[in-house]
């Protein structure tokens, strides 16, 4: 599922469906395969994670994790 990760400084990065992710105790884990994490983002460095569900009929189609 595509998503946007926004950092505390306001910078954001868009990821496509090929990037897998998980939030574990506030740490965002990213990688090419689920469980094969190559990037770890500390809870003090990220602000929101917005999911692009592709359902834009009623709203923007995004949900945020904070």
Buried (B, 14 or more C-beta within 10 A) or exposed (E): EBBBBBEEEEEEEEBEEEBBBEEEEEBBBBBEEEEEBEEEBEEEEBBBBBBBBEEEEEEEEBEEEE
